[in-house]
């Protein structure tokens, strides 16, 4: 009826109309010029330099309105913006031995700017700037025991400016959930990565890796609700590790290979606000696969099991605790069994 909350002709109750039609369209063009070269100073020492210039332009068309009450949140609007970025790199590598190489590098990078997809009103239809990073890395790559053992290590440090934060908040202005994307701070990420591959005997292959990542917001330049200097980057566990073993048995010209994988991820959060109910605990996953390959290599038949321990945890989520009083999360896939057949032509 005419006076019902949210109905057409009753604009005082328009905020109760949650039947929102949201139209968003982004058209983008990207252009780049780049080049890279390596100078062999000696037979052991190489210097590499490169540069890239990127230019992007985007056009954003938006229209948001409440269907039942026939009131407009954002009228049909088209805006555009453009960004350019110069991203050089330089590296040095030195062969300490025929099968051992040390290296160090520095590079610049950027993530494109864009537009807020859920503005509060026409004034909110504005762009956010690109995110920039300067990355430093040093490490070594090596092979041992007649190339039956490979071991690599790296340490990295990344300095971010104009860091893009995406947060979902409830707005009293429009009585609805809105998404906020802003260049809200600066951050640094540092860590290490180790990896090993070994083949002690021809039939057996071993792999292992581990990593440590420390993310820290060093400065907040804008107010993003729920984000503090102690907030952790979403889906970025501090520790991760993996290991795998595969053994192959020859059956005439054909082969049968069994493989088992272990994957560990430390605790992390699904959102930048680090909502406790959306915290992903540390997890261990086990996968296994048995593959038969024909003698001519054209056929593979595999049976496999994924997430054998049936670990369940949230992989993405959205907090509405300050508005609708609940949080929404998406869980990982449960234990799975399957079979695959591959034919190569």
N, C-alpha and C positions, 0 to 999 in steps of 0.2 A: 504493500500500500504506500500511498504518497508520503506519509510521515514515518515510515519504517526507517530504522538506522541504516544509513548508507545508500538509500534509494535516491533516484534522480529527483531533483527538485528540493532536496533536503541537504544543502551543502554544509549545514552545521554538523552533520553526522558523517561527512565524507570520509573522515579518518577511520571510521569503522568499516569502510568498504575495502576489504583486502583482496578483492578480485581485480588485480592489477595487470594490465597489458603492457609488456615491456618490449619495445622494438629497438635493437641496437645493430648497427652495421658499420664495420670499419673496412675501409679500402686503403691498402698500403702499397707503396713503391719503395724499393730499396736499390741503391746503386753503390758500387764499391770499386776501388782501384787498389791493387796491392802488388807487392813484389818482395822477393827474398833471395839472398845470395850467401854463399859460404866461401870463405877464404881459407885454404889449406896453408897455414903459416909454416908448418913442418909436417913430416909424415905422421906426427903424433898430435899436433895441436891444430884445432879448427876454430875459426871465428865466424859466427853467423849473425846476420842482421836482416831485419825485415821491417816493412811499414805497410800500413793499410789506412785508407781514408774511406769512411762509410757515410753515406747520406741517406736519410729516410724521411719520407713524408707520409702522413696519414690523414685521411678524411673520415670524420665520425658523424654519423647520422643517428639521431635518437628521438624517440617519442614514447613517453610513459603516461598512462592515464588510468583512472579508476573506471571500470566498465559499468558497474551498476549505478553509481552516482553520477556518471558522466562528467567527472571533474578531471582537470588536467594536472599532472604533477610536473611534467616537462613537455611543453608543446613541441611540435615537429621542429627540430633544430639541426643544423649542419655546421660543424666547426672543423678546422684543420690546423695542423702544426707540422713542424719539420725539425730535424736534428742532424747535426754532423759530428763526427768523432774521428780523431787521428789516434791510431793505436799502433805504436811501434813495438818491436821486440829485439832483444839481443841475447846471444848465448855464447858460451865457450865450452869446448870439450877437449879433454886431454886423455890419451891412451897411456895409462900407467903400465900396462903390459898388453900383449897381443889380445887378450880376452878380458881386459878390465879397463873400463872407461869411466872417468869422472866428468861431471858437467855442472854448470850453473847457468841460470837464465833469469831474465827479467822481462816482463811484458805488460802491456796495457790492454784492457778490454772494456766493453760496455754492453749493457742490456738496454734495448730500445725503450724510449718513452711511450706513452700511450694516453688513454682517456679513462676516467672513472666511469665504470659501467652502470652504477646505480646512484646517480646524483639525487640530492634532496629537492632541488628545484633548478630552474634555468641557470642560476648563478653557479651551480655546481658542475655545469658542463664545461670542464676545463681539463687541460692536459697535465700530466706529471712528466718530469724530466727523466732522461736516461740515468741508469745506475752505472757508476764507473769503478774500476778496480785496477790496482797495480799489484802484480803477482811476482813473487820471487821463489825460485826453486833451486835446490842443489841436491846432488845425489850421485850415485854410481850404478853402473850396469856391469855384470860380470858373468863369465861362464867358466866352469871348472870341470876337472875329471874328464877331459876329452869331450866336452860339451854335454856330459850326462847330467850336470847340475848347473842351474842358472839361478843367480841370486841378485836381486835389485833392491835398492833402497833410495828413498827420497824424503827430503824435508821441505815444507812449503810455508810461505807466509803471504797472506793476501790482505791488502788494505782497501776497504770499500768506502766510497763517498757517495752521497745522494742515494743512500740505500732505499730501495722501494719496499714499503711495508703494505701488506694487504690485511685489512681487519674488517670483520662484520660486526656492526653495532646496531643498537636500536635507537631510532631517532624520535624524540618527542615531537619534533616539528611536523613530521608527516605520519607519525604513529605507525611506523613500519620499519622493517629491517633494511639497512643500507650497507653497502660495501664501500669502504674507504681505502683508496690507494694513494699514498703520499710518499714523497722523498723526505723521509722523517729522521734520517740519522746517518751516522758513520759507524763502521764496524771493522773488526779484523778477525781473520781466521788463520790459525796456524795448526800444523800437525805433521805427522810422519806417515809414510806408507812403506811396507815391506812386502816382498813377494818372492816366492821360491818355486821352481819347477825342477823335478828330478826324475831320472829314468835309470834306477840302479841296475835293472835288467831289461832287455828289450820288451818283455811282455808287460812290465809294470810302469805306470806313470803316476807320479805324485805331484800335487799342487798345494800350496798354502799361501795365505796372505793375511795381513792384519793392518789396521790403520787406527790412528788417533786424530780426532778433529776437535779443536777448541774454538768455538764461536763466541765472540764477545762484542756487545754493542758498546762503543766507546763514547758516543755522543748522540743525544736526541735533539734534533733541530725542529721538530714539530710534535704536537700532542696527538698521539694515537692511543685511544682508550685501551687500557690493559697492558700496554707495552712499557717496560722499564729497562734500565741499564742491565738488569739481571735476566731479562728474557732470553730464552734460547731459540735458535733458528728452528722452524718446524722441520720435522722428519730428518734431523741431523744428529744421529747418535754420536757420542764422543768416541766410543770404541766399536770396531767391527772386525770380524775375522771370518775366514773361510778355509776349508780344507777339502781335498778331493783325492780319491784313489781310483784308478781304473786298471783292470787286468784283462788281457786279451789271450784267448786260447785259440790256436789254429785248428780248424776242422777240415782237413784236406786243403783245398784252395780257399774255403770260406773261413770266417772267424766269428768268435763269440766273445763279446766284451761286457764285463760287468763294471759298473761305476757307482760309487756312493759319494754324496756331497753333504758337507756340514756347513751351515751358515749361521753366524752369530751376529746379532745387532744389539747394541746397548739401548738403554731407555731413551725416549725422545717424546716430543709433544706433536700433536697434529695441527696446532695453530700457534700463531706468534704470541697470543695472550697467555700461552702455557696453561690452559685450563686443566685443572687436576684430573677431571673425569675423562679428559681426552688424552691422558698420558699413556703412551705405549710402553709397557714394561720391557725389560731385556728379554730377548727371545732366542731360542735355538731351533733351527729347522733342519730336517734330514730329508734328502731326496735320494732315490735309487733308480737305476736304469740297467736293463739287460738288452743288448743289441746283437742281433745276428746279421752279418753282412755277407752277401753272396760272393763267390769267388771272383766274378768279373767286376765287383764293386758297384753294380747298378741297382742292387736291391738292399734295403735295410728294413728289418722288422724289429721293433722295440716294444717292450713292456716296461712301464715305469710307475713309480709312486712318488707323489709330491707331498711335502709337509707331513711326513709319516707320523710324527709325534702329535699331529693335529693341534699345533699351536694356534691360538686365537688372540688377535690383538687388533686395535684400531689403526688403520693406515691413513685415514683422513677424517676430518670432522669440522664441526661448526658449533660454536657456543652461542646459545640464546638465553643463557641463565639470567642475564640482567634485564631481559624483556619478557619472553614467553615462559621463562622458568625451566627450560630444559636444554639439553645439548644433543646434537645429532652426530652420529659417527658411522663410518663405513669400515667393516671388518675385512681382514684378509681372507683369502680363499681357504676352505677347510682341507682336510686330507683328501687327496685325489688319487685315483688309479686310472691308468689308461694304456692304450696301445696305439702305435703309429706304424704306418707303412710308407716307405719312401722309395720312389722310382726315379732314377737319373737317366736322362736321355742325352 
